[in-house]
Amino acid sequence: MPTSFTNVIIFATVFTVGLNILCFVHRCIEKKGKISNTQIEEVGSAPPLIVQLIDNMEKLKPTKFTSHKLKAATLNFTHKLGSGGFGEVYKGTLPNGDSVAVKVLKGSSDEQIEAQFIAEVRTIGRTHHVNLVRLIGFCFENTLRALVFEYLVRGSLDGFLFGNRGKLGLDKLSKIAIGRAKGIAYLHEDCQDRIIDYNIKPGNILLDQKFKTSPQQLQILVWQSSAIERRNLKVSLPENHEWFPKWVWNKLERGEMEDILKSCEIEEEDRKF
């Protein structure tokens, strides 16, 4: 009789513990499902082009950050590195100790921010070169649209050329110039889509610990560019009647260099030089 009573107690105890474990597992699965659904709804609320772009990005392996993680990494965006027309850049530190530069996209409308997000991801996300800044990850939520880049510790080249960070010897300057040239050559010739960086200047060239270079802000014209000053062909036309770089590119493709020189009022005597 005591043995039977003991068995009943053991069975009841095991049953109770097992039931509690099942309830705990069920809650965990339910909670995880809610988080996943929230993430799906977050991305699903974006335009189809953004959803497709993010899906393609995940195949290229950049990390998808939440706004909470980026706020923690940047200490709620306190250390500003710089700002530009489409956003502000903050320094952050990931849980593994890696330093990053977080570019928070801003604009006058959601459409403008989305267009900038697409433009930067489509270009920088598909470039892989030792002399080009690397896209580590991104965040696309209703409250935060941001891109996460590697952080280059020595800052921009202009700080060494015109600032008070010390002077660079000819050997280092030569390595910097060669590294930047290799990066440009990759963008112009070897990249999947030709990318033209039309904003090359010391302030946009970042240096790592070994003085290797990367462009800070890759401002691009995909498939079309011109280094010539923008003008219309006829002064009677409105300024935005024809986009001059596109016109120049089409002329160059057709081999009509003479028309370009004439439109820029370059005299025949000057063309010989």
C-alpha distance (Angstrom), angle and dihedral (degrees) to the residues before:
residue distance angle dihedral
M1 . . .
P2 3.81 . .
T3 3.78 88.3 .
S4 3.81 92.1 55.4
F5 3.78 91.1 47.3
T6 3.81 90.3 50.8
N7 3.79 91.1 50.5
V8 3.79 90.3 52.3
I9 3.80 91.2 52.1
I10 3.81 91.9 48.0
F11 3.81 91.5 48.4
A12 3.80 92.3 48.4
T13 3.79 91.6 48.1
V14 3.82 93.7 48.9
F15 3.80 90.9 45.9
T16 3.82 92.3 50.5
V17 3.80 93.8 47.2
G18 3.80 91.5 46.3
L19 3.80 91.6 49.8
N20 3.81 91.0 51.0
I21 3.80 90.9 50.4
L22 3.81 91.2 50.8
C23 3.81 90.9 49.7
F24 3.81 90.8 49.6
V25 3.81 92.4 49.8
H26 3.80 90.5 47.4
R27 3.82 91.4 52.6
C28 3.82 91.4 49.4
I29 3.80 91.9 50.6
E30 3.80 91.5 46.1
K31 3.82 91.5 49.2
K32 3.79 92.0 48.4
G33 3.79 89.7 49.1
K34 3.80 90.7 53.5
I35 3.81 91.2 51.2
S36 3.81 91.6 48.4
N37 3.80 91.5 47.5
T38 3.81 90.0 50.3
Q39 3.80 90.7 52.6
I40 3.80 91.2 47.2
E41 3.80 91.6 49.2
E42 3.82 89.8 47.2
V43 3.80 92.9 55.4
G44 3.78 93.8 32.0
S45 3.79 90.4 60.3
A46 3.81 88.8 61.4
P47 3.82 122.1 90.5
P48 3.84 115.0 -82.6
L49 3.81 91.5 -109.2
I50 3.81 90.8 57.5
V51 3.81 91.8 47.2
Q52 3.81 90.7 51.5
L53 3.80 91.5 45.9
I54 3.81 92.5 51.9
D55 3.80 90.1 47.8
N56 3.81 89.9 53.4
M57 3.81 90.8 46.3
E58 3.79 91.8 55.1
K59 3.80 88.5 57.0
L60 3.83 88.5 56.1
K61 3.83 88.9 54.0
P62 3.83 104.4 -121.4
T63 3.80 110.3 151.7
K64 3.79 119.4 -103.5
F65 3.81 107.6 -137.6
T66 3.79 127.3 -164.9
S67 3.79 119.7 -132.3
H68 3.81 88.4 -114.9
K69 3.82 92.0 57.8
L70 3.80 93.4 47.6
K71 3.80 91.8 48.6
A72 3.79 88.8 52.4
A73 3.81 92.6 46.1
T74 3.82 92.9 51.1
L75 3.83 95.9 37.9
N76 3.79 88.4 -114.4
F77 3.82 92.6 -43.7
T78 3.79 98.4 -61.1
H79 3.83 104.4 140.0
K80 3.80 105.4 66.7
L81 3.81 115.4 -166.0
G82 3.78 96.9 -176.9
S83 3.78 146.6 -49.8
G84 3.77 139.7 -127.8
G85 3.76 143.3 175.8
F86 3.80 94.6 -69.3
G87 3.76 103.7 34.2
E88 3.77 153.9 -34.3
V89 3.81 128.0 -85.5
Y90 3.80 122.9 -139.8
K91 3.77 132.8 -174.2
G92 3.78 116.8 -120.4
T93 3.78 141.6 172.5
L94 3.80 122.5 -138.0
P95 3.82 122.0 -141.7
N96 3.83 89.7 -101.3
G97 3.81 90.0 58.6
D98 3.81 97.8 -105.7
S99 3.80 115.4 140.4
V100 3.80 116.8 -131.1
A101 3.78 140.1 -178.2
V102 3.81 112.3 -129.6
K103 3.79 115.9 -157.7
V104 3.81 110.7 -158.9
L105 3.79 108.5 -157.7
K106 3.78 117.8 -135.4
G107 3.77 133.9 178.0
S108 3.76 146.2 150.5
S109 3.81 91.6 -93.9
D110 3.81 141.9 14.7
E111 3.79 88.8 -110.8
Q112 3.79 91.3 57.3
I113 3.81 92.5 48.5
E114 3.80 91.3 48.2
A115 3.81 91.0 49.6
Q116 3.81 90.7 51.6
F117 3.81 91.1 46.8
I118 3.80 91.0 52.1
A119 3.82 93.2 45.8
E120 3.81 94.7 51.2
V121 3.79 96.6 41.6
R122 3.79 93.9 47.3
T123 3.79 91.3 53.5
I124 3.80 110.5 29.5
G125 3.81 92.6 33.2
R126 3.80 90.3 61.8
T127 3.80 99.1 43.9
H128 3.78 118.9 95.6
H129 3.79 116.3 177.6
V130 3.78 134.6 129.2
N131 3.82 90.9 -122.9
L132 3.81 96.4 49.4
V133 3.78 126.1 81.4
R134 3.81 111.6 -103.4
L135 3.80 124.3 -126.0
I136 3.81 106.2 -134.2
G137 3.78 99.8 178.5
F138 3.78 149.9 -42.8
C139 3.78 145.2 -130.9
F140 3.79 123.7 -144.7
E141 3.78 111.6 177.4
N142 3.78 133.6 134.4
T143 3.79 90.5 -103.1
L144 3.81 99.1 39.2
R145 3.81 137.1 29.1
A146 3.78 109.9 -178.0
L147 3.79 144.3 151.6
V148 3.80 122.5 -143.7
F149 3.81 118.7 -146.8
E150 3.78 134.4 179.0
Y151 3.79 112.3 -90.4
L152 3.81 117.6 -123.7
V153 3.77 108.9 -150.2
R154 3.81 101.9 -151.0
G155 3.79 95.2 57.7
S156 3.78 125.1 -145.1
L157 3.78 128.1 -16.7
D158 3.81 94.4 -120.3
G159 3.80 89.7 68.4
F160 3.79 88.7 64.9
L161 3.80 96.8 39.4
F162 3.80 99.4 44.2
G163 3.81 106.1 6.6
N164 3.77 137.1 67.2
R165 3.79 101.3 -92.0
G166 3.78 92.8 105.3
K167 3.76 132.6 -95.4
L168 3.77 127.7 -71.3
G169 3.78 122.2 -135.4
L170 3.78 123.2 -124.7
D171 3.80 90.6 -102.3
K172 3.83 93.3 58.5
L173 3.81 92.6 41.1
S174 3.79 89.4 52.1
K175 3.82 91.5 51.2
I176 3.80 90.5 48.5
A177 3.81 92.2 50.6
I178 3.80 92.4 47.7
G179 3.81 92.0 46.9
R180 3.80 92.0 50.4
A181 3.80 90.6 47.4
K182 3.81 90.7 52.4
G183 3.80 90.1 51.0
I184 3.80 91.7 50.4
A185 3.81 91.6 46.5
Y186 3.80 89.8 53.5
L187 3.81 92.1 50.9
H188 3.81 93.0 46.8
E189 3.79 100.9 41.5
D190 3.81 115.5 11.1
C191 3.80 104.9 35.1
Q192 3.81 118.0 105.6
D193 3.81 89.2 -118.9
R194 3.78 116.2 27.4
I195 3.81 110.1 -110.6
I196 3.78 123.8 -165.2
D197 3.80 116.8 -158.1
Y198 3.80 105.0 -154.9
N199 3.79 97.1 174.5
I200 3.79 103.2 67.3
K201 3.79 110.2 156.6
P202 3.84 136.8 131.9
G203 3.82 92.3 -99.4
N204 3.81 90.5 59.9
I205 3.80 96.5 48.4
L206 3.80 113.0 89.8
L207 3.79 125.6 -161.5
D208 3.78 129.8 -147.8
Q209 3.80 127.7 -151.6
K210 3.82 91.1 -77.9
F211 3.82 93.2 44.2
K212 3.79 93.9 -106.5
T213 3.79 111.8 153.4
S214 3.78 135.8 -123.4
P215 3.82 129.7 170.8
Q216 3.78 112.2 -106.8
Q217 3.76 99.2 -153.7
L218 3.78 115.1 18.4
Q219 3.78 103.3 -155.1
I220 3.74 105.3 -173.3
L221 3.73 145.9 -169.9
V222 3.78 108.5 -163.9
W223 3.79 113.2 -141.2
Q224 3.79 94.4 -14.2
S225 3.77 135.9 65.0
S226 3.77 144.8 138.3
A227 3.78 134.7 -164.2
I228 3.79 90.5 -157.0
E229 3.79 121.2 102.8
R230 3.80 113.2 -96.8
R231 3.81 115.7 -106.6
N232 3.78 135.3 151.0
L233 3.76 119.8 -115.0
K234 3.82 93.2 -123.6
V235 3.78 124.4 34.9
S236 3.80 89.5 -143.9
L237 3.82 91.2 65.2
P238 3.81 121.7 87.1
E239 3.80 114.0 -100.0
N240 3.80 94.2 -111.2
H241 3.81 94.7 46.4
E242 3.79 93.2 106.2
W243 3.78 128.8 9.6
F244 3.77 103.5 -123.4
P245 3.84 99.5 -151.3
K246 3.80 90.5 54.6
W247 3.79 91.1 48.2
V248 3.82 90.4 49.7
W249 3.80 92.3 49.1
N250 3.80 92.3 51.4
K251 3.81 90.2 48.9
L252 3.81 91.8 49.9
E253 3.80 91.5 50.3
R254 3.81 89.5 53.7
G255 3.80 92.4 45.5
E256 3.82 93.2 -116.4
M257 3.80 97.4 140.7
E258 3.80 91.4 145.3
D259 3.81 91.5 67.0
I260 3.81 91.3 51.7
L261 3.80 92.4 52.1
K262 3.80 91.8 47.8
S263 3.80 92.8 49.6
C264 3.81 89.7 53.3
E265 3.81 90.0 50.6
I266 3.79 93.1 -119.6
E267 3.79 107.6 163.7
E268 3.78 120.8 -128.4
E269 3.80 91.6 -115.6
D270 3.81 90.9 56.1
R271 3.81 93.1 49.8
K272 3.79 90.6 66.4
F273 3.78 89.1 67.2
